[in-house]
């Protein structure tokens, strides 16, 4: 399936927006070089991401079901399900995984490469007895160097509503066989999203800010400078640096965090984000263009920001 996102790139992409540009949609681009490539209406979008295999946007709806959309917002329902809490992509198989919040299950969705048809199956259903509330999902990348996870596996959070806050890992190849990585020991309160790079496991713990799951199994806060996160709901690592990107709904923006210094700076603001917005920032990089997808759940809106490779040197440090 041809990448729709690739063929609708704005002709003005080479003319980057200056830092602090106020766009017609009300969104502020605070970091130089980015434009809003796509901005479309969608009811209660959750954890929208671009699937590299076809360039299409896959997203859940908080009200239910998994959808596939092009960059203009033309969407179709793929899977009927209850309230979606998170969506993840497996680069090894091209499968989409989605978490069902109240049932606490993970579903796997495979896409036929020829027809685009979707087939879904329950993948992980037995995290623990009692109430499960699976939420954020991330693939464990090949560059992971820690001992808690295995490269190629998936990792997910249980947000702990009326139940324990936990971190699990599970295989993208074999159903069930989930492994408990972090039990509920009081170190997490509302783990809504998770991201992995190198040896670093970062967790968006809502009002608690960003937490780091250390290789010894302990949890520590990520101390930031310049910004104090108040409602962190989405995390993803930059593909061109070791920076962590954070969606905070109280601050109504996406922020870049230098993981060495802790310095946090605004990338995009005035998104209209509030309320439930779990996993609301994801990233796609085809080698020449980097795209950041932001779900604005309460605002019924999906934004795709893009920045061409030639604008940046050394991981966005030198425009």
Phi, psi and omega per residue, in radians:
X1 nan 2.251 -3.072
X2 -1.224 2.516 -3.127
X3 -1.251 1.913 3.122
X4 -1.171 -0.661 -3.139
X5 -1.077 -0.594 -3.083
X6 -1.243 -0.552 -3.047
X7 -1.551 -0.132 -3.129
X8 -1.909 0.293 3.132
X9 -0.974 2.410 3.132
X10 -1.152 2.436 3.107
X11 -1.103 -0.401 -3.097
X12 -1.525 0.189 -3.064
X13 -1.016 -0.570 -3.098
X14 -1.232 -0.270 3.101
X15 -1.722 1.573 -3.007
X16 -1.230 2.652 3.063
X17 -1.268 2.396 3.059
X18 -1.191 2.739 3.099
X19 -1.020 2.413 3.126
X20 1.428 0.261 -3.114
X21 -1.239 2.303 3.055
X22 -1.644 2.040 -3.086
X23 -1.583 2.834 -3.108
X24 -1.052 -0.456 -3.128
X25 -1.375 -0.050 -3.111
X26 1.645 -0.206 -3.127
X27 -1.345 2.470 3.093
X28 -1.843 2.195 3.001
X29 -1.674 1.889 -3.063
X30 -1.558 -0.387 -3.128
X31 -1.812 2.265 -3.027
X32 -1.095 2.485 3.006
X33 1.829 -0.188 -3.055
X34 -1.715 2.562 2.967
X35 -2.239 2.827 2.978
X36 -1.519 1.853 -3.119
X37 -1.389 -0.589 -3.115
X38 -2.552 2.483 -3.140
X39 -2.633 1.836 -3.086
X40 -2.372 2.756 -3.120
X41 -1.449 2.415 3.075
X42 -2.733 2.351 -3.060
X43 -1.302 2.062 3.050
X44 0.897 0.959 -3.115
X45 -1.206 2.420 3.109
X46 -2.182 2.181 2.930
X47 0.974 0.746 3.140
X48 -1.078 2.425 3.101
X49 -2.542 2.772 3.060
X50 -1.660 2.182 3.079
X51 -1.487 2.019 -3.037
X52 -1.053 -0.472 -3.074
X53 -1.077 -0.587 -3.092
X54 -2.302 -0.060 3.114
X55 1.276 0.189 -3.122
X56 -1.664 2.798 -3.105
X57 -1.665 2.164 3.066
X58 -1.893 2.328 -3.062
X59 -2.690 2.565 3.036
X60 -1.583 2.917 2.994
X61 -2.039 2.319 3.133
X62 -1.046 -0.515 3.099
X63 -1.345 -0.192 3.093
X64 2.288 2.663 2.979
X65 1.474 2.716 3.085
X66 -1.899 2.408 -3.074
X67 -2.209 2.814 3.000
X68 -2.185 2.384 -3.054
X69 -2.409 2.658 2.930
X70 -1.576 -3.102 -3.024
X71 -1.293 -0.203 3.069
X72 -1.622 -0.050 3.133
X73 1.647 0.117 3.051
X74 -1.287 1.942 -2.966
X75 -2.151 2.795 3.036
X76 -2.440 2.538 3.107
X77 -1.375 2.327 3.131
X78 -1.833 -0.706 -3.036
X79 -2.381 2.332 3.033
X80 -1.570 2.175 -3.093
X81 -2.720 2.996 3.104
X82 -1.451 -2.911 -3.011
X83 -0.910 2.094 -3.120
X84 -1.477 2.305 3.140
X85 -1.873 -0.469 -3.117
X86 -2.800 2.711 3.099
X87 -2.326 2.370 3.113
X88 -2.353 2.789 -3.111
X89 -2.151 2.367 3.086
X90 -1.771 1.915 -3.083
X91 -1.167 -0.358 -3.106
X92 -1.319 -0.631 -3.049
X93 -2.022 -0.243 -3.063
X94 1.387 0.097 -3.107
X95 -1.326 2.616 2.998
X96 -1.797 2.339 3.044
X97 -1.984 2.432 3.100
X98 -2.295 2.539 3.116
X99 -1.787 2.338 3.064
X100 -1.694 2.034 -2.971
X101 -1.062 -1.102 -3.032
X102 -1.243 -0.778 3.063
X103 -1.178 -0.455 3.112
X104 1.404 0.266 -3.095
X105 -1.693 2.841 2.956
X106 -1.963 2.288 3.048
X107 -1.882 2.524 3.026
X108 -1.847 2.343 3.136
X109 -2.158 2.062 3.096
X110 -1.783 2.481 -3.111
X111 -1.968 2.138 3.101
X112 -1.130 2.160 -3.055
X113 -1.184 -0.359 -3.113
X114 -1.616 -0.753 -3.051
X115 -1.794 -0.338 -3.063
X116 1.388 0.040 -3.135
X117 -1.185 2.522 -3.104
X118 -1.849 2.442 3.014
X119 -2.232 2.322 -3.046
X120 -2.098 2.593 3.052
X121 -2.582 2.604 3.004
X122 -1.142 2.282 -3.021
X123 -1.948 -0.849 3.085
X124 -2.265 2.132 -3.027
X125 -2.257 -0.048 -3.014
X126 -2.237 0.911 -3.095
X127 -1.044 -0.936 3.079
X128 -2.827 2.882 3.138
X129 -1.254 2.634 -3.137
X130 1.576 -2.694 -3.013
X131 -1.386 2.127 3.029
X132 -1.873 2.484 3.098
X133 -2.451 1.198 -3.110
X134 -1.095 2.490 -3.039
X135 -2.354 -1.820 -3.019
X136 -1.160 2.488 3.133
X137 -2.273 2.401 3.052
X138 -2.520 2.617 2.998
X139 -1.428 2.476 3.034
X140 -1.459 1.992 -3.011
X141 -1.282 2.890 -3.126
X142 -1.156 -0.362 -3.115
X143 -1.549 0.101 3.130
X144 -1.171 2.253 -3.049
X145 -2.050 0.108 3.133
X146 -1.455 -3.022 -3.087
X147 -2.005 -0.112 -3.077
X148 -1.403 -0.454 -3.050
X149 -2.223 2.975 3.057
X150 -2.068 2.288 3.064
X151 -0.952 2.386 -3.117
X152 1.668 -0.314 3.068
X153 -1.446 3.117 3.054
X154 -1.981 2.764 3.099
X155 -2.396 2.517 -3.084
X156 -2.561 2.810 3.138
X157 -1.884 2.668 2.914
X158 -1.954 2.015 -2.994
X159 -1.283 -0.155 2.932
X160 1.350 0.356 3.106
X161 -1.179 2.023 -3.067
X162 1.034 0.459 -3.128
X163 -2.889 -3.041 -3.077
X164 -1.318 2.658 3.028
X165 -1.642 2.073 -3.014
X166 -2.443 2.857 3.000
X167 -2.165 2.267 3.119
X168 -2.160 2.677 2.943
X169 -2.148 2.664 -3.091
X170 -2.753 2.819 -3.043
X171 -1.444 2.519 3.027
X172 -1.499 -0.145 -3.108
X173 -1.763 -0.574 -3.032
X174 -2.153 2.242 -3.123
X175 -1.218 2.795 -3.129
X176 1.041 -2.512 3.124
X177 0.955 0.615 3.107
X178 -1.185 2.590 -3.126
X179 -2.129 2.260 3.112
X180 -1.310 2.132 3.131
X181 -1.691 -0.731 3.140
X182 -2.425 2.074 3.079
X183 -1.417 2.915 3.132
X184 -1.310 1.844 3.125
X185 -2.129 0.260 3.133
X186 1.553 -0.065 -3.080
X187 -1.400 -0.332 3.088
X188 -2.105 2.555 -3.103
X189 -2.014 -0.893 3.121
X190 -2.470 1.274 -3.098
X191 -1.311 1.711 -3.033
X192 -1.550 -0.463 -3.079
X193 -2.660 2.871 -3.075
X194 -2.592 2.590 3.116
X195 -2.545 2.611 -3.054
X196 -2.355 2.374 3.008
X197 -2.777 2.390 -3.093
X198 1.022 -2.150 3.059
X199 -1.792 0.086 -3.010
X200 -1.663 2.250 3.024
X201 -2.062 1.971 -3.089
X202 -1.896 2.452 -3.076
X203 -2.246 2.271 2.999
X204 -1.461 1.884 -3.059
X205 -1.856 0.742 3.071
X206 0.787 -2.044 -3.056
X207 -1.114 -0.272 -3.130
X208 -1.499 -0.117 -3.110
X209 1.495 -2.616 -3.124
X210 -1.717 2.291 3.085
X211 -1.976 2.634 3.072
X212 -1.988 2.220 3.035
X213 -1.579 1.895 -3.045
X214 -1.384 2.844 -3.035
X215 -1.206 -0.303 3.079
X216 -1.552 0.081 3.116
X217 1.591 -0.070 3.105
X218 -1.445 2.849 3.127
X219 -2.133 2.327 3.127
X220 -2.357 2.633 3.107
X221 -1.288 2.550 2.992
X222 -1.508 1.981 -3.124
X223 -1.429 2.157 -3.104
X224 -2.007 2.720 3.084
X225 -2.059 2.515 3.108
X226 1.594 -0.611 -3.124
X227 -2.477 2.385 2.985
X228 -1.906 2.070 -3.098
X229 -1.282 2.353 -3.060
X230 -2.034 -0.383 3.134
X231 -2.654 1.113 -3.120
X232 -1.252 2.172 -3.074
X233 -2.222 -0.262 3.127
X234 -2.502 2.448 3.080
X235 -2.411 2.491 3.027
X236 -2.724 2.540 3.120
X237 -1.510 2.468 3.055
X238 -1.093 2.510 -3.141
X239 -1.481 -0.150 -3.064
X240 -2.116 0.179 3.062
X241 -2.806 -3.078 3.057
X242 -1.666 0.211 -3.122
X243 -1.189 2.613 3.055
X244 -1.817 2.314 3.079
X245 -1.766 2.315 -3.022
X246 -2.218 2.266 2.970
X247 -1.699 2.118 3.120
X248 -2.132 2.061 -3.059
X249 -1.352 -0.502 3.089
X250 -1.175 -0.639 3.081
X251 -1.498 -0.163 3.106
X252 0.931 0.876 -3.128
X253 -2.888 2.979 3.002
X254 -1.867 2.318 -3.056
X255 -2.147 2.556 3.049
X256 -1.724 2.259 3.132
X257 -2.048 2.094 3.022
X258 -1.292 2.010 -3.024
X259 -1.278 -0.225 3.095
X260 -1.485 -0.777 -3.080
X261 -1.740 -0.346 -3.056
X262 1.423 0.001 -3.128
X263 -1.157 2.239 3.139
X264 -2.000 2.278 -3.139
X265 -2.326 2.608 -3.100
X266 -1.291 2.376 3.012
X267 -1.773 -0.928 -3.139
X268 -2.386 2.446 -3.131
X269 -2.462 3.066 -3.104
X270 0.994 0.820 -3.114
X271 -1.391 -0.401 -3.017
X272 1.488 0.361 -3.095
X273 -1.481 2.533 3.079
X274 -2.928 3.004 3.046
X275 1.072 -2.480 -3.103
X276 -1.335 2.142 -3.108
X277 -2.634 0.727 -3.010
X278 -1.117 2.411 3.106
X279 1.058 0.531 -2.955
X280 -1.403 0.138 3.062
X281 -2.355 2.232 3.089
X282 -2.420 2.882 -3.003
X283 -2.370 2.551 3.097
X284 -2.417 2.384 -3.088
X285 -2.438 2.016 -3.131
X286 -1.684 0.165 3.117
X287 1.719 -0.461 3.096
X288 -2.054 -0.362 -3.113
X289 -2.453 2.294 3.086
X290 -1.834 2.302 -3.141
X291 -2.154 2.414 3.056
X292 -2.044 2.167 -3.098
X293 -1.824 2.215 -3.103
X294 -2.113 2.189 3.037
X295 -1.642 2.183 3.077
X296 -1.903 1.530 -2.928
X297 -1.097 -0.953 -3.091
X298 -1.206 -0.391 3.132
X299 -1.605 0.019 3.109
X300 0.918 0.973 -2.989
X301 -2.653 2.482 3.029
X302 -2.131 2.280 -3.133
X303 -2.073 2.376 3.012
X304 -2.085 2.012 3.070
X305 -1.692 2.489 3.115
X306 -2.373 2.587 3.094
X307 -2.449 2.087 -3.107
X308 -1.226 2.615 -3.040
X309 -1.059 -0.640 -3.007
X310 -1.278 -0.149 3.098
X311 -1.343 -0.302 -2.940
X312 -2.267 2.598 3.102
X313 -2.294 2.486 3.059
X314 1.001 0.934 3.044
X315 1.113 0.814 3.072
X316 1.257 0.152 -3.070
X317 -1.354 -0.518 -3.022
X318 -2.313 1.617 3.062
X319 -1.049 nan nan
